[in-house]
């Protein structure tokens, strides 16, 4: 149990880059030329420079009272192929409350891709034997992100809003409330 707790806290410290042994492809990269050609072609707006986005994300990390949202999947996104396949003997599959790792993509958010966990079961158990006195629940962390808003200002650049996203990153067995 102690090793599981240590693994979980190590996982939390990584902030979603490594999810239960699966490396998550991230798009935490900034535009190299300061523009997004596709977006500019659609609306005449340009992206902020890499330095501006970097500063916005840094400011977002320490913002007081930012808007908060939860990252959730609704229906099973694994049916559409957005789940990552776990490695053999992966922690996400050996746990009493196994989970799937899903990548949520949103082109109007920075970072664009965020990995999160989705519990595969309501009740904890292994080998078909369930503990009906416990339930599976998500462990979450808060990730600052930037959400693209309207275009405006004298520089005709997209504006970004700071949002703190609650992201599930593992599932654990807990007593029901």
Buried (B, 14 or more C-beta within 10 A) or exposed (E): EEEBEEBBEEBBEEEBEBBBBBEBEBEEEBBEEBBBEEBBEEEEBBBBBBEBBEEBBEEBEEEEEBEEEEBEBEEEBBEEEBBBEBEEEBBBBEBBBBBBBBBBEBEEBBBBBBBBBBBBBEBBBEEEEBBEEBBBBBBBBEBBBBBBEEBEEEEEBBBBBBBBBBBBBBBBBBEEE
